[in-house]
Amino acid sequence: MTTPAEPGAFIRAYGGPSLASAGTRKEQLGFLPGGASEPAGPGTNAAGAAIFRYTTRCGELYGHTGNTPGYTLLAASTPDGARSLVFAVDTQGDKAVKARLPARLRTVQEDFACALPGDR
C-alpha cells in the first residue's frame, strides 16, 4: 500500500534531474514521438527509456501511467522535478475494458497538470 506522497516524491526525483547520472539521463530523455504508456497519458505522448514525455497545453511533464484490474495511475513531474501530480482512480482505464474512459481520464489529467502550482 502506498500514499500519493510516495509516488509523488519518486517521480519528482525520477522525472527531474536529480536521480540519474548525466549519461543515464541523456538516454532516458531520448524520446521517440508516438510512443505511449498504456493507458496513454495526457497530451501528446513520446517514449523515452522507462519514462514518457507528456506534452500538454500547459507544458511538458515526465512520468508514467499504469493500470491493472482495479486501478489506473498517472505519476508525472515537471522536467525540473519541482512539481508533480499523482492521479489514481479505482478502475481499470483500458480501452478494452471501458471504451470511453481513457479519453476522459486524459482530459482530466491534463486539467490537473495545468493546475499545478508554480510558474508556467
N, C-alpha and C positions, 0 to 999 in steps of 0.2 A: 504494500500500500504506500502511496506517496501523496504529497500535498502539491498544489500548484506551485508553491515556492521552490520546491526541489527541482523540477524540470526547468523552471524559470531561471534559476541560478546556473544550472548546467548549460542551457542554451545560450545564455549571455557569455559564458566562457568559451563554449564551442563555436558559436557563431561569431563571436568577437575575436579580436586579435591576440588574446592572452593565453590560450590553451595549447596551441600547436606551434611547432618551430616554424621559422620563416619558409623553409623548403616544403614542409608539410602543408602549410597554409597556401602556398602557391599552387600546389597540386589540388588541394581541397577546393580552391576557388576557380579552377579551370572549367567553368560552366559550359555545358552543351545545351544550346537552345532546344526547347521542346521536350526535354526530359522532365518528368514529373513524378513526384511521390504518389503513392496510392493510399487514400484519395488525393487528388491534386490539391495543392494549397491555393491561397488567394492570389489573384492577379495572374501574370504571365510567369510560368514556371521554367526553370532551367536546372539541369542536374550537374552537381559537382561531385567530388569524391566524398560520399557519405553525408552530403549536405545539399540542400536545394536553395536556389535563389528565387524569391517571390517578388516580382516587380509589380507593385500596386500603384494606384493613382496617387499615393502619398509618399512613395519612395520604395526602397528595397529593404527586404528582410531576408535573413538567412535562417534556415531551420529544417524541420522535418515533420511529416504527418505520419499517422499510423492508424490502423483500425483492425478490429477483430470483433467477433460477435460480442456485443455488449458495450463497445465504446469506440469513439473516434477522437483523435487528439491532434492538435497542431501545437508545436512549440517553436517559436521563432524569436529572433532578436534583430535589432538594428545592426548593421555591419560593424559599428564601433563597440558593440556589446553593452552599450549604456542602458538600453531599454529592451524589454522582452514582453511577450504575451504567451500565455498558455491557455488554449481553448479546448475544452473537453465536453463531449456530450455522451450520454449513456445509451447510445445506439450505434449500430454499425453504419457508417456513411458510405456505403459501397453501392455503385450503380446497379449491380446485380440484385442487391437486397432491397434498396429503396431508390427507385429511378430518379426522382426529382430532388432528393435530399442533398447530394454533393454540391450541386449548383447553388442551392440556398445557403448551405454552410459556407461556401467560398465567399458569397456576398457578405454574410455576417462577419466572417473572419477579416475581410478587407475593411469593413467599417470599424472593427476593433483595432486593426493596425493603424488606421487613420486617427484614432482617438488616443494613441499612445502619447503620454505627456512628453514635453521637450520640444526643442526647435525642429522644424522641418525645412 
